[in-house]
């Protein structure tokens, strides 16, 4: 790993791997997912920050989470896991509670 490109704030290897998967998604999805999952922003906060409509934020989060689960599931099959325990939120967390 290059200096300065290590896991932020002492994240473990698994968290860094998940961040790499998120960054590999299309930009519209990875931007909203990073703001939601890493920064902890709400849907309306993401909309204000990105200039997207709240509806677009919900769609991007939903589709991004679908793709993230698929990619983590594929990675999980290599190690015998289902991918659901890789730190990705379960369904309901991707678009639920966006107004809080």
N, C-alpha and C positions, 0 to 999 in steps of 0.2 A: 504494500500500500504506500502511496506517495505521502510525503510529509504534508500535513495540513488537510488531508483528505480522509482521515480516519473517522471513526464513529463519533458524532457530536456528543458532548457531555458524557463520555464514558459508556456509550451504549455497547451492548454485547454484540457478538458476531451474528446472532440470529436477527436482532433488530436491524443491524446494518444490511443484512441480506434482504430483509423485507423492504427497507428503504430503497434498495437498488431495484427491486421489482416494481415498486411504486414509480420510481423515476423512469422505468422502461415503458410505462404506459403512455398513451397519447397525452400531449401537454394539457389539454383541457381537463383530463381526468387526474393526472398526477398533481396538477396545481391545486385543484379543489381538495383532493385527498390529503395532501400534505398540510394544507391550511386547517382541515378538519381534524385529522388524526395526530399530527405533530404539534401544530400550534393551538389546537383545542378551540378553534373558532366555531361559532354557530353559523347556520345557513345564511341568515341575514347579514352577519358580519362578513362572510365570504363574498356575498353578493355586492356589498358596499365596497369591499376591497378590490374586487376584480372587475366591477362594472357589469357583471352578469345579472340577469333577473333571478329572483329567488327560485323560480321554476327551473331555470337552466342549471342552477347550482344543484337542486335536488336530482335532476336527471344525470348530471355529470357525476355526482356522488354515487348514485345507484349503479350506473354503468361502470364506473371506475371500480367500485367494490366487487361487482360481478367479475370483471377481468382480473382483479387482484386475487380473488378466491380461486379462479381457474388456474392462474399461474402458480399460486402457492400450492394448490392441489396437485399440479403436475410435479412441482419440486418435491412435495411430500411423498409422492409415490416412489421416488428414488430411495427414500430412507424408510419406507414402510409406513409412513404416517398418512393421515387423510388430508392434511393441510389445514384442517379446522383449528388445530392447536398451535398454529404458527404465529399467533399474535394478531391475526386479522379479526376484527369484530364480527360477531355472528350477525345473521340477518336481523334487521330491525334497528341496528345501530347506524346503518349506512344513510338512511334518509329520515329515520325517526328522530324526533326531538330537535329538529332544525331551528325551531323558534325559541329555544331556551338559551 
